[in-house]
Amino acid sequence: MKVAVVGATGMVGEVMLKVLAERDFPITELLLVASERSVGKKLTYKDEEHTVIGLEDAVAAKPEIAIFSAGGDTSLAWAPKFAEVGTTVIDNSSAWRMDPTKKLVVPEINASELTAEDKIIANPNCSTIQMVLALHPLHQKYQMRRVVVSTYQSVSGTGVKAVQQLENEMNGVKGEMAYPYPINRNALPHCDVFMENGYTKEEMKLAREPQKILDDRTFSVSATAVRIPTAGGHSESVNVEFHNDFDLSDVRKLLSETPGVTVQDNPDTNTYPMPIYAHDKDDVFVGRIRRDETQRNTLNMWVVSDNLRKGAATNAVQIAEYLVQHKLV
């Protein structure tokens, strides 16, 4: 299995290599790919040194799988070129997510839709992945009507420049700004760019992607996305109205039996999900499960996950594992 990691020198690329190694993904030849300025750099994978190559050389090598984490423009330009030579591309950017001809995949939910003909597969937004993984079993049983979500997203979701900004501000160092305002001791209701409707691009991803992943447009999602000064891990306050009523003990049982979900929900012992505990883990953690007492058939819960792992790298590697397991590459 010849595998290319495109964007290998970036923040998600580094985690991608870590996850591939941890899960012992079957690689016979690894191609580490990045932009021209990084070509020739040395990176280590499983104690073996690899030299970073450019995109043209990677396409010429015709890998079976290419996992992209290099930004939307790179994906739009290069994913089709890989696909043309028979490579299956798993793309972490937003470039292909809402393309009606491309699958948007969370493996625990809809990997079974994949076929050998799917040469460009989209990885959902990090905030979307953790939310739909928690909502999917509940939607199947109780049928969602409306979701209201507020996110508390870490600076790592913006990238290394934002992490550096937070560290600089915490240490009283002046430096380059990833955000229009300080992030330390602050909260910015501004994730990604603002759109004409007043929502940010991140908020619209949360609104649209779940409908595509669950293949259901009978429910709606309203989102407010906020950046907070945590280095890693996204948190979400999720309020979901169902068509059918539920029992809280059944909700907890259903979630605890869902692959990829861990329930942490005991107010008596102050047990609830937090980014500090989700760090470097692949599960989505759910807690603060309680009934919304202001309207019928409505549930509140708190959902936390490591955005660089399940929100990006791990989900992409799980897609690759499914492709290999079912001989689709």
C-alpha positions in Angstrom: 0.0 0.0 0.0 1.6 3.2 -1.2 0.3 6.1 0.8 0.8 9.9 0.3 0.3 12.4 3.1 -0.2 15.8 1.5 0.5 18.6 3.9 2.8 16.4 6.0 4.7 19.3 7.6 1.6 21.0 8.9 -0.1 20.7 12.3 -2.7 18.2 11.1 -0.2 16.4 8.9 2.0 15.8 12.0 -1.0 14.3 13.8 -1.9 12.3 10.7 1.5 10.6 10.8 1.2 9.9 14.5 -2.2 8.3 14.0 -1.1 6.2 11.0 1.8 4.9 13.2 -0.4 4.3 16.3 -3.0 2.3 14.3 -0.3 0.4 12.3 -1.9 1.3 9.0 -0.5 -1.1 6.3 2.0 1.1 4.4 4.7 -0.4 2.1 5.8 3.0 0.8 5.1 6.4 2.5 5.2 9.6 0.5 5.5 12.8 2.6 4.3 15.7 0.4 4.3 19.4 1.0 4.6 22.8 -0.8 7.8 23.7 -2.7 9.3 25.6 0.3 9.2 22.4 2.4 10.6 20.0 -0.3 13.8 18.3 0.9 13.0 18.5 4.6 13.4 15.4 6.6 10.6 13.9 8.7 10.6 10.7 10.8 8.0 8.0 10.6 8.3 4.9 12.7 12.0 5.6 13.3 12.7 5.9 9.6 13.7 9.2 8.0 11.7 10.4 4.9 12.5 13.2 2.5 9.6 15.6 1.8 8.6 15.6 -1.9 6.5 18.0 -4.1 3.1 17.4 -5.5 4.1 16.6 -9.0 6.4 13.8 -7.9 3.7 12.5 -5.6 1.2 12.3 -8.5 3.8 10.6 -10.7 4.3 7.9 -8.0 0.6 6.9 -8.3 -0.1 6.1 -4.6 -3.2 4.0 -3.8 -4.3 6.5 -1.2 -3.5 10.2 -0.7 -4.6 11.9 2.5 -4.8 15.7 2.0 -4.5 18.3 4.7 -3.0 21.2 2.8 -5.9 23.7 2.5 -8.8 24.1 0.1 -6.9 25.7 -2.9 -4.4 22.8 -2.9 -7.2 20.3 -2.7 -9.1 21.8 -5.6 -6.1 22.0 -7.8 -4.4 18.7 -7.0 -7.0 16.1 -5.8 -8.4 15.7 -9.3 -4.8 15.1 -10.6 -4.3 12.3 -8.1 -7.7 10.9 -8.9 -6.9 10.8 -12.6 -4.0 8.4 -12.0 -6.2 6.1 -9.9 -5.4 7.4 -6.4 -8.2 7.6 -3.9 -8.0 11.0 -2.2 -9.3 11.6 1.4 -9.5 15.4 1.8 -9.5 17.3 5.1 -10.3 20.7 3.6 -13.7 22.2 3.0 -13.1 22.1 -0.8 -15.3 19.1 -1.7 -17.6 18.7 1.3 -20.7 20.1 -0.2 -20.0 18.9 -3.8 -23.1 16.7 -4.5 -20.8 14.3 -6.5 -18.6 13.7 -3.4 -19.2 11.6 -0.3 -18.9 13.4 3.1 -17.9 10.6 5.5 -17.8 9.9 9.2 -17.0 6.1 9.2 -19.1 5.1 12.1 -22.1 6.7 10.4 -21.9 6.3 6.6 -18.7 4.6 5.4 -20.9 1.9 3.9 -21.9 4.4 1.2 -18.3 4.3 -0.2 -17.5 2.5 -3.4 -14.3 1.9 -5.5 -15.5 4.7 -7.8 -15.2 7.3 -5.1 -11.9 8.8 -5.9 -12.3 12.0 -3.9 -13.8 11.6 -0.4 -14.4 14.5 1.9 -13.6 14.6 5.6 -16.2 16.8 7.4 -15.4 19.8 9.5 -13.9 19.0 12.9 -16.9 20.5 14.9 -19.4 18.7 12.6 -17.7 15.3 13.2 -18.0 15.4 17.0 -21.6 16.7 16.9 -23.0 14.2 14.4 -21.3 11.3 16.1 -23.3 12.1 19.2 -26.5 13.0 17.4 -26.7 10.1 15.0 -27.9 7.4 17.4 -30.4 9.8 18.9 -31.7 10.9 15.5 -32.2 7.3 14.5 -34.4 6.7 17.6 -36.1 10.0 18.3 -35.9 11.9 15.0 -34.4 15.3 15.3 -36.4 18.4 14.4 -34.0 21.2 15.3 -30.5 21.6 16.7 -29.0 24.7 18.3 -25.3 24.5 18.9 -22.8 26.9 20.4 -19.1 25.9 20.0 -16.1 26.7 22.2 -13.2 26.0 19.8 -9.5 25.8 20.5 -6.9 27.9 18.7 -5.4 24.7 17.1 -8.4 24.7 14.8 -7.0 27.8 13.2 -3.5 26.5 12.9 0.1 26.9 14.2 0.0 30.7 13.8 -2.9 30.9 16.2 -1.3 28.6 18.7 1.8 30.8 18.6 -0.4 33.9 19.1 -1.9 32.4 22.3 1.5 31.4 23.6 3.0 34.8 22.9 0.1 36.6 24.6 0.3 34.3 27.7 4.0 35.1 27.9 3.7 38.8 27.3 5.5 38.5 23.9 4.5 40.7 20.9 4.2 38.7 17.7 2.3 37.9 14.6 -1.5 37.9 15.0 -3.7 35.1 13.6 -6.9 36.9 14.9 -8.0 40.5 14.7 -8.0 40.7 18.5 -6.1 39.1 21.4 -7.3 35.6 22.2 -5.7 35.2 25.7 -8.3 36.0 28.3 -10.8 36.5 25.5 -13.5 34.8 23.5 -14.0 35.6 19.8 -17.4 34.9 18.3 -15.7 34.7 14.9 -14.5 31.3 13.5 -13.6 31.6 9.8 -14.9 34.4 7.6 -18.2 36.2 7.8 -20.8 35.5 5.1 -23.5 37.7 3.6 -26.2 36.2 6.0 -24.2 37.3 9.1 -23.1 33.8 9.9 -19.5 32.7 9.7 -18.3 30.0 7.3 -17.7 27.7 10.2 -21.3 28.2 11.4 -22.7 27.4 8.0 -20.6 24.2 7.9 -22.2 23.1 11.1 -25.6 23.9 9.6 -25.2 22.1 6.3 -22.8 19.2 6.7 -24.9 17.2 9.2 -27.8 17.0 6.8 -25.5 15.6 4.1 -23.8 13.1 6.4 -27.1 11.8 7.8 -28.7 12.1 4.3 -31.7 13.9 5.9 -32.8 17.5 5.4 -35.9 17.2 7.6 -34.0 18.8 10.6 -32.3 22.1 10.8 -29.1 23.3 12.6 -28.5 26.8 14.0 -24.9 27.5 15.1 -22.8 30.1 16.9 -19.1 29.3 16.7 -16.7 30.9 19.3 -12.9 30.7 19.5 -11.6 30.4 23.1 -8.0 30.4 24.5 -7.5 26.6 24.8 -4.6 25.1 22.9 -6.5 21.9 21.8 -9.9 20.3 21.8 -13.3 21.7 20.8 -16.4 21.8 23.0 -20.0 22.2 22.0 -23.2 23.0 23.9 -25.9 21.1 21.9 -29.6 21.7 22.3 -31.7 19.2 20.2 -35.4 19.1 19.8 -36.9 15.7 18.7 -40.2 14.7 17.2 -40.4 11.9 19.8 -40.0 12.0 23.5 -37.1 10.3 25.3 -36.0 8.9 28.6 -32.7 10.2 29.9 -31.5 6.8 31.0 -32.2 5.5 27.5 -30.3 8.4 26.0 -27.2 7.7 28.2 -27.4 4.0 27.3 -27.7 4.7 23.6 -24.8 7.0 23.6 -22.6 4.7 25.8 -23.2 1.9 23.3 -22.2 4.1 20.3 -18.8 3.3 18.8 -16.5 6.2 19.2 -18.5 7.9 21.9 -17.7 7.9 25.7 -20.2 9.2 28.2 -18.8 11.2 31.1 -21.9 12.3 33.0 -22.1 12.3 36.7 -22.7 15.7 38.4 -22.3 14.1 41.8 -18.6 13.6 41.2 -18.1 16.6 38.9 -17.7 14.2 35.9 -18.1 15.9 32.6 -16.1 16.2 29.3 -13.4 18.8 29.1 -10.7 19.5 26.4 -7.9 18.8 28.9 -9.1 15.1 29.2 -10.0 14.7 25.5 -6.5 15.7 24.4 -4.7 13.0 22.3 -7.8 10.7 22.4 -9.9 9.6 19.5 -13.3 9.3 21.2 -16.0 12.0 21.3 -17.0 12.7 24.9 -20.6 13.5 25.9 -21.9 14.7 29.3 -24.2 17.3 31.0 -27.0 15.2 29.6 -30.3 16.8 30.7 -33.8 17.6 29.6 -34.5 21.1 28.4 -37.3 22.1 30.8 -38.5 25.0 28.7 -40.0 22.9 25.8 -41.1 19.4 25.1 -38.9 16.6 23.6 -35.7 18.7 23.9 -32.3 17.6 25.2 -29.2 19.5 26.3 -25.7 17.9 26.2 -22.1 18.9 26.2 -19.8 17.4 23.5 -16.0 17.5 23.5 -13.4 16.0 21.2 -9.7 16.5 20.2 -10.2 18.5 17.0 -6.8 17.4 15.5 -7.5 13.7 16.0 -11.2 12.6 15.5 -11.9 16.0 14.1 -9.3 15.6 11.4 -6.5 13.0 11.3 -8.2 10.0 12.9 -11.4 10.3 10.9 -9.4 10.4 7.7 -7.3 7.4 8.7 -10.5 5.5 9.6 -11.8 6.2 6.1 -8.6 4.8 4.7 -8.9 1.7 6.9 -12.4 1.1 5.7 -11.2 1.4 2.0 -8.5 -1.1 2.6 -10.6 -3.5 4.7 -13.3 -3.6 2.0 -10.8 -3.7 -0.9 -12.0 -0.4 -2.4 -8.4 0.7 -3.2 
